[in-house]
Amino acid sequence: LSPLKQRISYGGVNFSLVMGLASQDTCENALAELGLDNIRLLVPVVHGDTLYAYSEVLKAEPAEREDAGIVTFRHYGVNQRDELVFQGERRVLLKRRSHWGDR
């Protein structure tokens, strides 16, 4: 066991879980992942913790493709005690709403 007297979850799993939760809302129409940056694992996550994710848009810019744009998000992960456990930035090539077509 760790000095915290509990099992600590591996940071890569925490990172993947938060990014996956955030992707449900932000990257559903992604055409390509362009990059990840400023990844920070801030507080240990222990067995039994519940993680939540939320995101903010930092930047939206045009892409070379007419049907897409580049969006930079900052994703946050918090536990059930509202402690910030993860923070990271992601750049994504997203399909433009005007090019979705009729549904």
N, C-alpha and C positions, 0 to 999 in steps of 0.2 A: 504494500500500500504506500501511498504518497505521504509527504509531510502533512497533507490536509486530512489524513486518516480516512480518505475515501478514494475510490477508483477514479482517476482522471481520464476523460475521453481524449483520444488522439486529435490534435489540432486539425489534421487533414479531413477527418470526418466532420468536425464542426464546420469547417470552411465549406465543404461540399453540401452539407445540409442547409446552411443558410443561403448559399448561392442557388440551390435548387428551389427552396421556398420562394426566394425573390424572383426567380425566373418565371414562375407561374403568372405573375402580374406584369412583368416588364419585358420579357423576351419571347413571348409566345410566337410572334411573327418575325423572329430573327432569321436573317439570311446567312449571317456569319458572326462568329465571335472574333473581335479584333484585338482584344487585349484585356489583361487584368493587371492592376497596379495598386500600390499602397495597401497591401494586405496586412492587416494587424489583428492578431489574436490577443485580446486584452486581459481577459479574466479566465482562469481555469473553468472548464465545464466538467462537472462530476456526474457519475452515473445517477440517473433519475432526474436530471435537470430537463426542463422543457424549453425548447428554443423557439423564438418567434423572429420573423424578418420583416423589415420595412425598407423602403428605398426612396431616394430623391433623385431627380434629374439635375445633373450639373451643367450639361451642355447639349445642345442639339445643333447639328451642322449638316449642310448638304454633302452628298456623296457624289462620286463620278457617275454612278448609276442614276438614271432618271426616276426609277421606281423605288428608290430607297434613300435613307438618310442615316447619319451616324449619330448615335445618342450615347452620352456618357452618364452612367448612373453611379451613385454611391449607395452601397447596400450596408445595412446594419443588422446585426444579430443581437438579440437580448434574451436573457433567461427569465424565469418566472419571478425573479426578484428585481426585475427591471435593471439589471446590471448589463452594461454594454460588453459583450463577449467577443464580438467580431465587427470589423469595419473593412471595407474594400471597395475599390472602384473597378468598373467594367465598361468597356467600349464595345458597342454592338452595332452591326449594320442591320437596320430594321426596314421592313417593307413599309412604304408610305400608304396611308389610309386611302388616298385617291387612286391607288392601283390595286385595291383588293378585288374590284369587280363586283358584279351582282351576286348575291348569295341566295 
